[in-house]
Amino acid sequence: MDSDSSRRAFVARSLAGLGALALPGGEASPPPARPLSVVCVGGHPDDPETGCGGTLAAYAELGHRATVVYLTRGERGIPGRSLAEAAAIRSAEATEACRLLGARPLFAGQIDGDTEVSPTRSAELARLLEAENPDVVFTHWPLDTHPDHQAASLLAFRAWLSARRRFALYFFEVNTGHQTLGFTPTDYVDVTAQRDKKRAALTAHRSQHGDEIVRQHVQVMEEFRGREAGVAGAEAFVRVARLEPPARL
């Protein structure tokens, strides 16, 4: 098999895997019998929008419940502003971004730059996710240069491991090559039809110059992943597989 054919087969398998979990893009999958609960856990306002904003919008368009959990309010993200001032500004921006995507924002209560991964914090996020009863959770890829992204990823992963009700877990990428490192997708979602919503959501983060984020990073990555998947624009994910114990003989 030539390399192009092999790549197309890989993409087809990826899309089929997404479809099995009722993610947009799996054309062969039957619609779920009930609305799904889809949750994204991100380090700061604008991270979830960057990594899976198009996918969240696609879920919402299909009638599923999309929720964005921001680990922090981005308190240290506006130079010259106090933590409280920046938190208020960025929380409002995140709320507007979620409205544009059709999602609901939640704030986990940690502080930008001082995030913790501890038994207490793990239990807090696990309880928050349990209350959402998720079918699918997205979070940061753990190999990331930003400690808050690492914390969000590890806390979500721990919640996945300990969850009484199983859910699918996918890692997303942000600013690959600068923040996300060593990311090789297992799955893609065609977000061509959701790109305008995603751009509007990112532009809502005015304090972070969201329009520049779109031009310099998001558009480039969507088009690159789109070429890999054979569509105009795509978001890419790494699916976490749960190893089952071997059956007893």
C-alpha positions, 0 to 999 in steps of 0.5 A: 500500500502506498503512503497516501493510501495508508494515510487515507485508511488511517484517517478513515479509521480515525473518523470511524472511531470518532463516530462510534462515540457519536462525535461529529464526523462519523457519518456511518454512526447512528444518532445517539438515543439521547443527548450526550454530555460533552465536557472540555477541561482547559487551563485558562479561558481561550484554551478549550476554544482553541483546542476543540471549539469547533467540535464543541460547536458541532456537538451543540448544533446536534442538540448535545449538552456542551460544557466548558470547565476552566481550571482557572480564570486566567488571573495572570493573563492581563499585564497591569491588572490585578488578579481580581480585575483580570479574572473578572474580564477574562471570565466575562470573555469566556462566558461570551465565547461559550455562548457563541459556541452553544456551551455552558461555562464552569470555573473550577476555582484554581488560580492562573500560575498556581494550579495544583495537582493534589488529592484534594484538587483531584477529588474536586475535579472528579466531583465536578465531572461526576455532576456533569455525567459526561459521555465524552471529555476533552482536555489538554495533551499532557506533554505541554510547556505550560504548567496549568495545561499539564495540571488540567490534563492530569486532573482530568486523566485522574478523574477518568481513571476513578470515574464510576461511570466510564466516559471517553477521554480525548486530548487536544492540542494548543499552539503545537510546537510551542506549548503542545509537544509530541502530539500525534493524532489518533482522531480528527473532526471535520470542523469546516462548517464550525470555523466561523463560530470558533473564530468568533469565540476566540475573538471574544477573548479581546484581552488575549488578542484572540483575533491574532491567535486565530491568524497566527496559530488556529487557522494554520493548525486547522488547515494543516490538520484538515490536509491530514484528514482530507477536509478544509479544516479539522481539529485533531485529538489523541484518544485514550484507550483503557486497557482491560484485564485479560479474561480468565481461562 
